[in-house]
Every structure is written in structure tokens, then in C-alpha cells.
Amino acid sequence: MLSNTPGNIGFEAAPFKLPPEYIEVLGGTNGASFLEFRRLFREGFEAARKHCDRIISEFSLSFSLMSSPPFLFCLFC
């Protein structure tokens, strides 16, 4: 994920951020909403892991198509 850094644009190091304020909104670490969030988040990663080869293939195909001549002008569209 891109982030704004003073005087520069860099890539975010963390793949996912869960600030304390979000946890508070979800009712704290023992709140029902937070526990449901954790369950769904884990299930989502487990589902993605089952299909990781297909996901990687789709991204690889997308990037290879973007670098072909008709799409070179649209890299930042």
C-alpha cells in the first residue's frame, strides 16, 4: 500500500494495520465484534491460501498485460 511520507512517496512496510482506535470501535479485544472480525479475517486468509496459486497467476497475467505495448500509456490510470 502506498503511503505519503514527508517529501517522498514510499511503500508501506506493514501488509495490514489495525490501529487501537479500530479495536476500540469493535468493543476491545474481548468484544463480540472484534472476535467476529478475527474469525472472519482468519477464514478469509485460509480461503485465499487454498487458492494462492490461482491468485498469483491472475496477478502475474495482469502485470504482463499492463507491460504490453497497448497498455504502456495507461500504467498510472
C-alpha positions in Angstrom: 0.0 0.0 0.0 1.3 3.4 -0.8 1.7 5.9 1.9 2.7 9.6 2.0 6.0 10.2 3.6 7.4 13.7 4.2 8.9 14.8 0.9 8.6 11.4 -0.7 6.2 8.6 -1.6 7.1 5.2 -0.3 5.6 1.8 0.1 4.0 0.9 3.4 6.0 -1.8 5.2 3.1 -3.4 7.1 0.7 -5.5 5.0 -2.2 -4.6 7.2 -2.7 -2.0 10.0 -5.2 -2.4 12.8 -4.9 0.8 14.9 -6.0 0.7 18.6 -8.9 3.0 17.6 -10.4 0.4 15.4 -10.1 -2.2 18.1 -11.8 0.2 20.5 -14.7 0.7 18.0 -15.1 -3.1 17.8 -15.5 -3.3 21.5 -12.0 -4.0 22.7 -10.0 -7.2 22.3 -12.7 -9.2 24.1 -15.7 -7.6 22.4 -18.0 -9.7 20.3 -17.4 -7.6 17.2 -13.7 -7.8 17.5 -13.8 -11.6 18.0 -16.1 -11.9 14.9 -13.6 -9.7 13.0 -10.7 -12.0 13.9 -12.7 -15.1 12.9 -13.7 -13.7 9.6 -10.2 -12.4 8.9 -8.7 -15.8 9.6 -11.3 -17.6 7.4 -10.5 -15.1 4.6 -6.8 -15.9 4.8 -7.4 -19.6 4.9 -9.7 -19.4 1.8 -7.1 -17.3 0.0 -4.3 -19.7 0.9 -6.3 -22.6 -0.7 -6.3 -20.6 -4.0 -2.9 -18.9 -3.7 -1.6 -20.4 -7.0 -4.6 -19.1 -8.9 -4.4 -15.6 -7.3 -0.6 -15.3 -8.1 -1.3 -16.4 -11.7 -4.1 -13.8 -12.1 -1.8 -11.0 -10.8 1.1 -12.2 -13.0 -1.2 -12.2 -16.0 -2.5 -8.7 -15.2 1.0 -7.3 -14.8 2.3 -8.9 -18.0 -0.7 -7.4 -19.9 0.0 -4.0 -18.5 3.5 -4.0 -19.8 2.5 -4.9 -23.4 2.5 -2.0 -25.9 -1.2 -1.1 -25.9 -1.2 -0.7 -22.2 2.1 1.1 -21.6 0.4 4.5 -21.8 -2.0 3.5 -19.0 0.3 2.4 -16.2 -1.0 5.0 -13.9 -4.7 5.1 -14.9 
